[in-house]
């Protein structure tokens, strides 16, 4: 019974987010289909992510490599995964090897990482990852390509409507769909104090 309540809760939350995305897009004079909702399951269980999947959503994001490579293999292959966290060069190969349906890395912050991602994708025989443009207008103009071919990822649970108004094509929604993050509690190290006293 409790599992059904949680499933209903995340399904309702997702529907509310989709409605808000549609309203924000309409307000900005855009089509809602131009905005991709990336449901961010950071710190959430595989079963909770599966609940959102089961109501028809297919685009999910994670931002910790270790957590991602543990979760992704437990979920359906038709998910379009986005990596949204900082990625170190030593994590590129494990991430790409463990998540064959990784669709996008939104957080490339150096040329070195971009080159390494490109090489690793090619060596694994995978289709290229989609790329996001941080400065969408400038990049499109410099390359002489229509803006429709570039994507812009900005906006999270607290500000995605404003991000849509500013032209975002990907909004990353976590806590509004899944609820507050639940970080594992770290065990506190107990310190043992030995007091010795001598009675004279």
Backbone torsions as a table, in degrees:
resi	resn	phi	psi	omega
1	UNK	NA	-43.3	179.6
2	UNK	-64.6	-37.6	179.0
3	UNK	-62.8	-39.5	178.5
4	UNK	-65.7	-36.7	179.0
5	UNK	-64.5	-43.0	178.4
6	UNK	-64.5	-44.3	179.2
7	UNK	-58.8	-45.1	178.7
8	UNK	-63.5	-36.5	-179.0
9	UNK	-65.9	-46.9	-179.3
10	UNK	-70.7	-33.8	177.4
11	UNK	-64.2	-43.5	177.7
12	UNK	-64.6	-41.9	179.5
13	UNK	-61.9	-43.0	178.3
14	UNK	-62.6	-44.9	178.7
15	UNK	-59.7	-40.8	178.3
16	UNK	-63.8	-41.7	178.5
17	UNK	-62.8	-46.1	179.7
18	UNK	-59.7	-41.9	178.2
19	UNK	-62.3	-43.6	179.5
20	UNK	-66.2	-37.1	176.1
21	UNK	-62.5	-45.5	179.5
22	UNK	-60.0	-44.4	-179.7
23	UNK	-64.8	-42.4	179.9
24	UNK	-66.3	-40.5	178.1
25	UNK	-63.5	-45.0	179.3
26	UNK	-60.4	-44.0	178.8
27	UNK	-59.6	-35.0	-179.1
28	UNK	-86.7	1.5	-179.5
29	UNK	74.2	28.5	-178.6
30	UNK	-118.4	164.4	174.0
31	UNK	-87.6	139.6	-180.0
32	UNK	-60.3	-29.6	-179.6
33	UNK	-65.3	-15.9	179.0
34	UNK	-78.1	-8.7	-176.0
35	UNK	-114.3	125.1	178.4
36	UNK	-99.4	126.5	176.6
37	UNK	-91.5	115.8	176.7
38	UNK	-98.6	108.7	-179.8
39	UNK	-79.2	113.1	-173.9
40	UNK	-93.0	115.1	-176.2
41	UNK	-96.9	22.3	-178.7
42	UNK	-51.3	124.1	179.8
43	UNK	69.2	4.1	-179.3
44	UNK	-94.9	155.9	-177.3
45	UNK	-73.5	157.4	175.8
46	UNK	-58.9	-39.6	-178.2
47	UNK	-65.1	-35.7	178.3
48	UNK	-70.2	-40.0	175.7
49	UNK	-63.0	-40.8	178.6
50	UNK	-61.2	-36.2	177.6
51	UNK	-60.2	-42.6	178.4
52	UNK	-68.3	-40.8	175.6
53	UNK	-57.7	-44.1	-175.9
54	UNK	-64.9	-19.7	175.6
55	UNK	-93.5	10.7	170.9
56	UNK	107.9	-3.1	-179.3
57	UNK	-80.4	141.3	-176.4
58	UNK	-126.9	-0.8	-177.3
59	UNK	-114.2	115.5	-176.1
60	UNK	-129.6	155.4	178.4
61	UNK	-133.5	152.5	174.8
62	UNK	-137.5	156.9	179.4
63	UNK	-129.4	5.0	173.0
64	UNK	-118.4	122.5	-175.1
65	UNK	-57.4	-49.8	-176.7
66	UNK	-58.5	-46.3	179.8
67	UNK	-63.8	-40.8	-178.8
68	UNK	-61.8	-48.6	-176.0
69	UNK	-71.8	-14.5	173.1
70	UNK	-85.4	-38.2	-176.6
71	UNK	-78.7	-48.9	-169.6
72	UNK	-53.1	-43.7	-179.4
73	UNK	-65.3	-16.2	-179.5
74	UNK	-89.0	-1.8	-175.5
75	UNK	-118.6	162.6	-175.2
76	UNK	-58.2	150.2	-177.6
77	UNK	-72.4	-16.3	-177.6
78	UNK	-89.0	9.7	173.6
79	UNK	-74.3	137.6	172.2
80	UNK	-94.8	102.6	-176.0
81	UNK	-86.4	141.4	173.1
82	UNK	-121.2	134.6	171.2
83	UNK	-98.1	124.6	-172.8
84	UNK	-117.5	1.7	-178.3
85	UNK	-99.8	176.5	175.0
86	UNK	-66.8	135.5	178.9
87	UNK	-120.5	130.2	176.6
88	UNK	-89.6	154.0	-176.6
89	UNK	-59.9	-33.1	-179.2
90	UNK	-75.0	-6.6	179.4
91	UNK	-101.3	-7.9	-176.6
92	UNK	-61.9	-52.7	-177.3
93	UNK	-62.2	-48.8	178.9
94	UNK	-59.6	-37.5	179.9
95	UNK	-65.1	-50.7	-178.3
96	UNK	-66.0	-35.5	179.6
97	UNK	-70.2	-36.9	-175.5
98	UNK	-84.0	-21.4	-175.1
99	UNK	-125.1	79.9	-177.8
100	UNK	-65.0	-20.7	178.3
101	UNK	-99.8	26.5	172.8
102	UNK	-68.1	121.1	-174.6
103	UNK	-98.4	-29.8	-173.3
104	UNK	-156.9	142.1	169.5
105	UNK	-112.5	110.6	-173.4
106	UNK	-87.8	-5.8	-168.0
107	UNK	-121.3	34.4	177.8
108	UNK	-71.2	119.2	-175.0
109	UNK	-119.4	10.8	176.0
110	UNK	-154.5	155.9	177.7
111	UNK	-64.0	-36.4	179.5
112	UNK	-58.1	-46.5	179.4
113	UNK	-65.7	-41.3	179.7
114	UNK	-60.6	-44.8	179.6
115	UNK	-65.6	-42.9	-179.4
116	UNK	-64.3	-42.3	176.8
117	UNK	-59.8	-46.6	-179.3
118	UNK	-60.0	-46.9	-180.0
119	UNK	-64.1	-43.6	-178.0
120	UNK	-66.5	-41.0	177.5
121	UNK	-60.2	-45.2	179.8
122	UNK	-64.4	-41.5	-177.6
123	UNK	-68.6	-26.3	178.1
124	UNK	-87.6	-3.6	179.2
125	UNK	70.8	26.3	-179.0
126	UNK	-93.2	159.4	174.2
127	UNK	-68.2	150.6	-178.6
128	UNK	-61.3	149.1	174.9
129	UNK	-74.5	151.9	173.7
130	UNK	-72.6	151.8	179.9
131	UNK	-115.1	147.6	176.3
132	UNK	-110.5	146.1	-179.4
133	UNK	-107.5	122.9	179.9
134	UNK	-69.1	-40.2	-179.6
135	UNK	-113.7	71.7	-169.9
136	UNK	-49.0	-54.9	-175.9
137	UNK	-61.2	-46.6	-178.3
138	UNK	-64.4	-43.9	-179.0
139	UNK	-64.3	-46.8	180.0
140	UNK	-60.9	-43.0	179.9
141	UNK	-63.5	-46.4	-179.3
142	UNK	-62.4	-34.7	-179.5
143	UNK	-88.3	-9.3	-179.3
144	UNK	67.3	36.4	179.8
145	UNK	-120.3	154.3	178.6
146	UNK	-64.5	146.9	-179.5
147	UNK	-60.8	-25.2	179.8
148	UNK	-61.1	-20.8	-178.8
149	UNK	-89.0	-6.4	177.2
150	UNK	-108.4	152.5	177.9
151	UNK	-121.0	151.0	179.4
152	UNK	-129.4	121.3	-178.7
153	UNK	-108.9	109.9	173.1
154	UNK	-157.5	153.7	-180.0
155	UNK	105.4	131.1	178.0
156	UNK	-131.6	-167.8	-174.5
157	UNK	-49.8	-40.0	-174.9
158	UNK	-82.5	-16.0	-174.0
159	UNK	-143.6	19.1	-173.0
160	UNK	-65.4	-30.0	179.9
161	UNK	-66.1	-41.2	177.1
162	UNK	-66.3	-38.2	179.2
163	UNK	-62.9	-39.9	177.6
164	UNK	-62.3	-42.9	178.4
165	UNK	-61.7	-28.9	-179.9
166	UNK	-87.2	-1.1	175.3
167	UNK	109.2	6.9	-179.6
168	UNK	-61.3	139.5	175.3
169	UNK	-105.2	-13.5	176.2
170	UNK	-129.9	125.0	172.2
171	UNK	-117.9	134.9	-174.7
172	UNK	-103.6	108.3	-173.8
173	UNK	-114.1	118.7	179.6
174	UNK	-116.3	-76.1	-172.4
175	UNK	-63.9	-27.4	178.5
176	UNK	-69.4	-27.7	177.1
177	UNK	-92.4	-51.6	-171.5
178	UNK	-92.7	-12.3	-175.0
179	UNK	95.6	176.7	-177.5
180	UNK	-58.7	150.4	178.3
181	UNK	-65.1	146.4	177.9
182	UNK	-121.4	100.5	179.7
183	UNK	-86.4	140.3	178.0
184	UNK	-61.9	139.8	178.7
185	UNK	-78.2	132.4	178.5
186	UNK	-84.7	137.2	178.2
187	UNK	-67.8	132.7	178.4
188	UNK	-81.9	133.2	177.5
189	UNK	-78.8	124.3	178.1
190	UNK	-84.1	132.8	177.1
191	UNK	-99.5	137.4	-178.7
192	UNK	-105.3	122.4	178.1
193	UNK	-108.0	121.3	176.8
194	UNK	-102.0	120.7	178.8
195	UNK	-106.6	128.2	175.0
196	UNK	-116.1	133.4	176.8
197	UNK	-129.5	141.7	177.6
198	UNK	-112.2	132.4	177.9
199	UNK	-96.4	121.0	-178.9
200	UNK	-91.7	NA	NA
